[in-house]
Amino acid sequence: MVIMKLPPSLNDEFMSLIPAQREQTSKLFEDGKLTSYSLALDRSFLWATVIAPDTEAVRAILKTLPLTKYMRKIDISELYFHESINVQLPQPSLN
């Protein structure tokens, strides 16, 4: 589990990197390296669940995200397990 503290004010440079951040998080989801990614309502924290063998591998994955360099603090905790609901859209009927 990764907890990232965002800066108190988000400047224009930060905001301009959000599309690249979203693109990279989508790629990490597709690659199975990222399984959850959440932003606090007040935009003060990001939470992410990363699949990696150790904290150094997690740090390497985080370095691929354009906004990582702006984070005020990054805490990485190894999880024993993480439960969540797998929400999927119903399969369409072909008849």
Secondary structure as UniProt FT lines:
FT   STRAND          2..5
FT   HELIX           12..16
FT   HELIX           18..30
FT   TURN            31..32
FT   STRAND          34..39
FT   TURN            41..42
FT   STRAND          45..50
FT   HELIX           55..62
FT   TURN            63..64
FT   TURN            66..67
FT   HELIX           68..70
FT   STRAND          73..76
//
